[in-house]
């Protein structure tokens, strides 16, 4: 057999590389202090966010088929949260954040246990 790869194995390798690259990305909030978060079943996107201390304006859009919310917490204490956001709807959330590491999660039913969470690092 020659050293050639099958087309399927080449496609699989490219998809694996793209998937791994996407896992390592951290979204950075600009000077305007505005962050856009997408919610869906089993996902908060982006999952990792870096921001400067201060007031962060978060636009939360529900791309899913079920209702979700967004809760920002630190060490189990809720800092800010949206009301439940219906599918296709957007909510605005203002959060005054100091330096620290925060959990961003949808907390309706078992969303968080199913993967609808991320990390917000403020420094």
N, C-alpha and C positions, 0 to 999 in steps of 0.2 A: 504494500500500500504506500502511496506517495505521502508527502507531508502536508497535503492540502486538507483544509477543514471543510466540513459540509456547510452549506448555507445556513442551516438551522443552528449549528453550534456557533457560527459567527454572529448571528442575530442574538442568540442568547447571551453571548459575551458582551455585546454592546449594551443590551438592556440591563445586564447586571452592573456594568460600569456606570451607566446613567443613574440607576437606582442608588448605588452607593454614593455617588457624588451628591445627589439630592439630599441624602440623609445628613450630610455634614454641614449644610448651609445654615447660617444664622442671619436672619433678617435684621437690618439695622434701621432704627427709627431716625429720620432726618431731623434737622434743626427745627422744623415746623412742629415737631412733637405729635405727628399724626401717624397712626398705625391702622392698617386694614387687616382684619382677621376674618377668615372664612371658616364656617362651621359646616360639618356634614356628619353623616353617620360614621362614627369611629375616627373622626379626625378634627383637629384644630390646625389650621394652616395660616401662617408658618408655625412650626412647632418650637422653634427657638428664635427668640427675639432679644436684641440688645438695645438699650435705651439709656439716655442721660436722665438724671434725677429731675423731677419737676412734674408738671401736669402733662399727662399723656391723653390725647384724644383718640379713642379707639372706635373705629367704625366696624361693626360686627355684622357680617352678612351670612344668612343661613342658606347654603347651597343644597342642603339635604331635603329629604322627603318628610322628615319628622321635625317636631319643634325642639329647639336647643336653647341653651343660655350660655353666657360666658361669665365665669366667676374668677376674679383675681384674688389670690390668697397668699399669705405668708405664714408659714408654720401653723397652718390650720385656721388662721384668723382671716375672715373675709375682709378685703380692703375695698373692693368695688365689684358690682355685678349688674348685669342687665336683667330685665324682666325676660320671660320666655319669648323667644324670637320665632315666629312662624316661618314655615318654608317660603323662600323667596323674599323675605323681608330683611330689613337692615335696622339695626339699633345703634345709637351713639352712646358711648360711655366715656366719662372723664374721670381719670384716676390721678390723684396726687401721690407720686411715688418717690420714696427715698432710696438710697443705695441698698441693694439686697437682691435676693433671688426669690421670684414669685412663681406660683403655679397658676397657669391659665387653664381652665377646664370647663367643659359642659357638665353640669351636675344633675341634669334631668334623668331620672331613672338610672340605668346602668351605663350612661355615656362614658363616664370617666374610666370605669373598669374595662370598657371595650376599646379604649385608646384615644378618646377625645380629650386630650390634654397636651400641654406644652409648657415651656419654661420661658420666663421673661426675666432677664438679668439687667438690673439698673446699676450703673456705675459712672 
